[in-house]
């Protein structure tokens, strides 16, 4: 049987701090993927920038996202494990616990934002491609990285494709969450309209958790506020069904929470595989002299419909709260460092507004009209500030449209960037 993919693994040694190249180093892993029938050809490179933060690149398999097969018809793809993820000197609860002080851990984590990822990518590009620029596909947070790339090293880019990931280049964390809470509210109410039994079922489960000390298989207590974080899934194409069927099996015949439910909740809300998603979530908005200051937690007070005694009880979404770093085992080693990151006031800028306005690298982006994670209005305002950009707005897919569209999204973005559509 012939393999579906021809792959080559690459491991690069890069500075932890690119401003101090003679200092400590880390390893960054990337996997080169090609169509076996074309593996020997000189194909153009496409760098894939995974969403997150804190997400590793997909592993090629029979279940790989449709965009990969589409890309391999014309390109050689590089699946990058961004620093701190996958096989790239991963940051885990265990590795975080080894730091002697919260200050040391916070300082280390400060080197895992988009600017450092771009510097890694440029080092890798020069090693693989020499002076030749490459193309990038940025999904979600990968789009944030793309705009940092266009700000810092546009000479390394031939064309850029962004799916659900145009950030607000001047937006603060407070701006982001002021938009996020209403979108999450509307998405939860849509869930309840589709599955009316889910609202009373969620309230019953929350009341049970408030009355009893219910433990997950790893010993963490399951509280009503941890239960509500299951809403993070609702922005994906299958999100409603994932949450609905989880709640459908929550209670056993005795009215107790089922083992299946508790195990799945532990997995879905534990951040074991991707603690950086929680740790760096607000830091990616840090620019200038203002702290992010646990913006999602502060904004919660402005939306009384999210109170734990509100009716109906609302799930939360892509928001990280201080309690998570004290109550979730996979995040506890990061707790004090996360507080320090939230208080930091000297984050370097991630975007060069003048360079973006003068950009000449073709940028094609899809903006999902109903995106729960990245506000469409903010994305479109950003697009108007970027030269050589073309935007496709659609409500045909949710945030995972590039993976769910069998390659159609990527194909059209490539056409847009090339002026064929």
Buried (B, 14 or more C-beta within 10 A) or exposed (E): EEEBBBBEEBEBEBBBBBEEEEEEBBBBBBBBBBBEEBBEEEBBBBBBBBBBBBBBBBEBEEEBBBBBBBBBEBBBBBBBBBBBBBBBBBBBBEBBEEBEEBEEBBBBBBBBBBBBBBBBBBBBBEEBBEEEBBBBBBBBBBBBBBBBBBBBBBEBBBBBBBBBBBBBBBBBBBBBBBBBBEBBBEBBBEBBEEBEEBBEBBBBBBEBBEEEEBEBEBEBEBBBBBBBBBBBBBBBBEBBBBBBEBBBEBBEEEEBBBEEBBEBBBEBBBBBBBBBBBBBBBBBBBBEEBBBBBBBBEBBEEBEBBEEEEEBBBBBBBBBBBBBBEBBBBBBBBBBBBBBBBEBEEBEBBBBEEBBEEBEBBBBBBBBEBBBBBBBEBBBBBBEBBBBBBBBEBEEBBBBBBBBBEBBBBBBBBBBBEEEE
